């Protein structure tokens, strides 16, 4: 965990549901995945909106 390199090697783009984007952006209680997804250029919300 903590690395999106495997996704980068398999896919050009990864779509994350809007609700999941909101939850991760808020940082939750631990900030899980915030830094990784912020740095990931291939992760998008529905409608091809950049995750961050």
N, C-alpha and C positions, 0 to 999 in steps of 0.2 A: 504494500500500500504506500501511498504518498508519491506515486510516480504515474504519470500519464503516458510515458514513453511507449508502452505496449499498445495503447490506443492509437498513438501517432503512427506506429508502424503498420497498423491494420486498416486505418480509416483516414480519409481526407478531412472528414467533418463528423462531429458527434453532436447530436441534438439532445438537449436536456429539457425536460418538461418545465414549463414556466414556474410552477409551484416549487419545484426542486431548486430552481435558480433563486427564487426569493428566499427560500430557507437557508441556502448556503451563503448568499450575500449578507444575510443578517448575522451570520457568524454562529448562530445557535449558542449553545452553552460552552462549546470547546473550540470553535473556530475550525472544525474539521473541514478539510478540502478547500478552504478559502484561498490560500496562497497558490495551490496547485492549479485550481481552475482559473484564477486570475491570470496566471502565466500562460495558460493553454490557449493558443490562437485558433485551434480547430474546434473548440467547444462553442456551440451556439444554442440560443434559446429558439423555440419555434418561431417561424417567420424569418429565419436567418438573421436574427438580431444577435449581435455579439454578447457573450455571456456577461462580460464586465463593462 
